[in-house]
Amino acid sequence: MYVLKKSLGQHFLKDENICRKIVAALEPDTLSQLLEVGPGGGALTKYLKDIPHISFKAIEVDDEKVLYLSETYPDLREKIIHQSFLEADPPFEGTFTVVGNFPYNISTQILFKVLDWKDQVPVVAGMFQKEVAQRIAAPPGNKVYGVLSVLVQAFYDVKYLFDVHENCFMPPPKVKSGVIKMYRKEDVELMKSEKHFFNLVKTAFNQRRKTLRNAVRSLFDEDVLTDPLFNQRAEQLTVKDFAGLTFKMK
């Protein structure tokens, strides 16, 4: 058996119905290459590895879980990447889907990593802490709409699928969970550059209580700041608004 490690944010799914629902969320897509992040005790893995006609890999940082998975599912031995996802290179040539019961303590970093790989990752599905899942999917004007919402939604359409109760895990986490699915956008809003866009969004939300004018003053010339758009706060702006503003940055 294996031991749960709090330091790695490990809470393992034990509800088979939830596992099947997450796997079912993938089925409408044409899968050819699939990466599972943080397989842990293999709750999802045992379903994913047997999806027909796919190339499957799982990435796991914890030595003990790698050993457990290799012994429990011998057919996985060549398919497990023993490494931190945050330090990994893309595990496939070409496009691949990312799925997982994502470790909650690094889930935001996982998403930023996926954004780095977005040209290769058309679909992401998986479980996050509910609060994070809601933030990713939040529309403009929502009180949890923020940096994560804008940066993810610039490149992906996000669908909140369902809640997951604490009792579906072992041990039960102190927070609720939610499953989302992300589809890469066909048409991304035009922006000066991704670097400008990321910088603008992060700066704008860094002081979200201020008007945009005061929050991002350092990034624009004074004459540009007279635009009425700058009277609003960051959470009122759409992805399109932010993208358009990048062309006016210094």
C-alpha positions in Angstrom: 0.0 0.0 0.0 1.0 3.6 0.0 0.9 6.5 2.4 -0.8 9.9 1.7 1.5 12.8 1.8 0.0 16.1 2.9 3.0 18.0 1.6 2.0 17.0 -1.9 -1.6 17.9 -1.5 -2.7 14.3 -1.8 -6.4 13.4 -1.4 -7.3 10.4 -3.4 -10.6 9.8 -5.1 -12.4 6.7 -3.8 -15.8 7.3 -5.5 -15.8 5.1 -8.6 -18.8 7.0 -10.0 -17.0 10.3 -9.9 -13.9 8.6 -11.6 -16.2 7.3 -14.3 -17.8 10.8 -14.8 -14.4 12.4 -15.2 -13.3 9.8 -17.8 -16.7 10.2 -19.5 -16.0 13.9 -19.9 -13.2 13.0 -22.2 -15.0 10.6 -24.4 -16.7 13.1 -26.8 -13.3 14.2 -27.9 -11.2 12.4 -30.4 -8.3 11.2 -28.1 -5.1 10.0 -29.5 -2.6 11.0 -26.8 -3.4 11.5 -23.2 -1.4 12.7 -20.2 -2.6 12.1 -16.6 -1.2 14.5 -14.1 -0.7 13.2 -10.5 -2.2 9.7 -10.9 -1.6 9.0 -7.1 -3.2 5.7 -6.2 -4.5 5.2 -9.7 -8.3 5.9 -9.2 -8.6 7.5 -12.6 -5.6 5.7 -14.1 -7.2 2.3 -14.2 -9.9 3.7 -16.4 -7.8 6.0 -18.6 -5.1 3.4 -19.4 -7.7 1.2 -21.1 -9.3 3.7 -23.4 -8.9 2.1 -26.8 -6.6 3.4 -29.5 -4.7 6.0 -27.4 -1.2 6.6 -26.3 -1.3 7.1 -22.5 1.3 8.5 -20.1 1.1 9.5 -16.5 3.4 11.9 -14.6 4.0 11.4 -10.9 6.6 13.0 -8.6 6.1 10.7 -5.6 8.5 7.7 -5.5 6.1 5.6 -3.5 3.1 6.1 -5.8 5.3 5.4 -8.9 6.3 2.1 -7.3 2.7 1.3 -6.2 1.3 2.0 -9.7 4.1 0.0 -11.4 3.4 -3.0 -9.2 -0.4 -2.7 -9.3 -0.6 -2.1 -13.1 2.4 -3.7 -14.7 1.4 -2.5 -18.1 2.0 1.1 -16.9 5.7 0.6 -16.1 6.9 2.2 -19.4 4.2 4.9 -19.3 4.9 6.6 -16.0 7.1 9.7 -16.1 8.7 10.0 -12.6 9.0 13.8 -12.4 7.3 16.9 -11.2 4.8 18.1 -13.8 6.0 21.7 -13.2 9.5 20.8 -14.4 8.5 18.4 -17.2 8.8 18.9 -21.0 5.8 18.0 -23.2 5.7 14.2 -23.1 4.4 13.7 -26.6 5.1 15.1 -30.1 2.0 16.8 -31.5 -1.2 17.4 -29.6 -2.3 15.7 -26.4 -5.1 16.0 -23.8 -4.3 16.7 -20.1 -6.5 15.1 -17.4 -6.1 14.7 -13.7 -7.3 15.0 -10.1 -4.9 17.9 -9.9 -2.9 18.3 -6.6 -4.6 21.3 -5.0 -1.5 22.9 -3.6 0.0 23.5 -7.1 -3.2 23.6 -9.2 -2.7 27.2 -10.3 0.9 26.5 -11.3 -0.3 23.5 -13.3 -2.7 25.7 -15.3 0.1 28.2 -16.1 2.2 25.3 -17.2 -0.7 24.1 -19.5 -0.8 27.7 -20.9 2.9 27.3 -21.8 2.0 24.2 -23.7 -1.3 25.4 -25.1 -0.2 24.9 -28.8 -0.1 21.2 -28.0 -3.0 20.9 -25.6 -6.4 21.4 -27.1 -8.4 19.9 -24.2 -7.9 19.8 -20.4 -10.3 18.1 -18.0 -10.0 17.5 -14.3 -10.7 18.3 -10.7 -9.6 21.3 -8.8 -10.5 22.8 -5.4 -14.0 24.2 -6.1 -12.9 27.7 -5.3 -10.2 27.5 -8.0 -12.5 25.8 -10.5 -15.0 28.6 -10.0 -12.3 31.2 -10.5 -11.2 29.6 -13.7 -14.7 29.6 -15.1 -15.9 33.0 -13.7 -17.3 35.6 -16.1 -16.3 39.3 -15.9 -18.0 41.2 -13.1 -18.0 38.1 -10.8 -16.3 38.6 -7.5 -13.9 35.7 -8.1 -13.0 36.7 -11.6 -9.3 37.5 -11.6 -5.9 36.8 -13.2 -6.5 33.1 -13.6 -9.9 33.6 -15.2 -8.6 36.1 -17.8 -5.4 34.3 -18.7 -7.1 30.9 -19.1 -10.2 32.3 -20.8 -8.0 34.2 -23.3 -7.0 30.8 -24.8 -9.6 28.3 -23.6 -13.4 28.1 -23.3 -14.1 26.8 -19.8 -17.1 24.7 -18.8 -17.8 23.9 -15.1 -19.1 20.4 -15.2 -20.0 19.3 -11.6 -19.2 19.5 -7.9 -17.5 16.7 -6.0 -18.3 16.2 -2.3 -15.5 15.9 0.3 -16.6 12.3 1.2 -15.6 11.1 -2.3 -12.0 11.3 -1.2 -9.7 9.6 1.2 -8.9 11.5 3.5 -11.8 14.0 3.0 -10.3 17.4 2.2 -11.5 20.4 4.1 -12.7 22.0 0.9 -15.2 21.1 -1.8 -14.0 20.2 -5.3 -15.2 20.9 -8.8 -14.6 19.3 -12.2 -14.0 21.6 -15.2 -13.3 21.1 -18.9 -11.3 23.5 -21.1 -11.4 23.6 -24.9 -8.7 25.6 -26.7 -10.2 28.5 -28.6 -10.1 28.5 -32.4 -10.0 32.3 -32.4 -7.8 34.1 -29.8 -8.3 37.8 -29.4 -5.6 39.8 -31.1 -3.0 41.2 -28.7 0.3 43.0 -29.0 2.1 40.0 -27.5 1.3 37.4 -24.9 4.0 38.9 -22.7 2.2 42.3 -22.8 -1.1 40.7 -22.1 0.1 38.6 -19.1 1.9 41.7 -17.7 -1.2 43.9 -18.1 -3.6 41.4 -16.5 -1.4 40.6 -13.6 -0.7 44.3 -12.9 -4.4 45.2 -13.2 -5.5 42.6 -10.7 -2.6 43.3 -8.4 -4.5 46.2 -7.0 -8.0 45.1 -7.9 -9.8 47.6 -5.6 -8.3 50.6 -7.5 -9.6 51.8 -10.8 -7.7 50.4 -13.8 -6.1 53.8 -14.3 -4.4 53.8 -10.9 -3.5 50.1 -11.0 -1.8 50.1 -14.4 -0.6 53.7 -14.7 3.0 52.6 -15.1 2.3 50.7 -18.3 0.7 53.5 -20.3 1.4 57.1 -21.4 -0.8 59.7 -19.6 -2.8 60.6 -22.8 -3.9 57.0 -23.2 -5.1 56.9 -19.6 -7.9 59.4 -20.4 -9.9 56.7 -22.1 -13.1 56.0 -20.1 -12.3 52.3 -20.0 -9.7 53.1 -17.3 -12.5 54.3 -15.0 -13.5 50.7 -14.5 -11.9 48.1 -12.2 -10.0 45.1 -13.5 -12.8 42.6 -12.8 -15.2 44.6 -15.1 -13.0 44.1 -18.2 -13.4 41.3 -20.7 -10.5 39.3 -22.3 -11.2 41.4 -25.4 -10.8 44.6 -23.4 -7.5 43.6 -22.0 -6.2 42.3 -25.4 -7.2 45.5 -27.1 -5.4 47.6 -24.4 -2.1 45.8 -25.0 -1.7 47.7 -28.3 -1.7 51.0 -26.3 0.9 50.0 -23.8 4.3 51.6 -23.7 
